[in-house]
């Protein structure tokens, strides 16, 4: 028989999955943001980051780039 005083408090682990409905809602919100042009492409961020170590750094990328 196990001792109840020795039980570990279970906390959600990194592999615990969220409810499908919550994930679907997040996906829908993210797609709406992209459709509205509120995103920055990987290429634009990469170009900007690489420029930071040069003598002529680029300005931060803007939404839609």
Secondary structure, 3 states (H helix, E strand, C coil): CCCHHHCCCCCCCCCCCCCHHHHHHHHHHHHHHHHCCCCCCHHHHHHHHHHCCCCCCCCCCCCCC
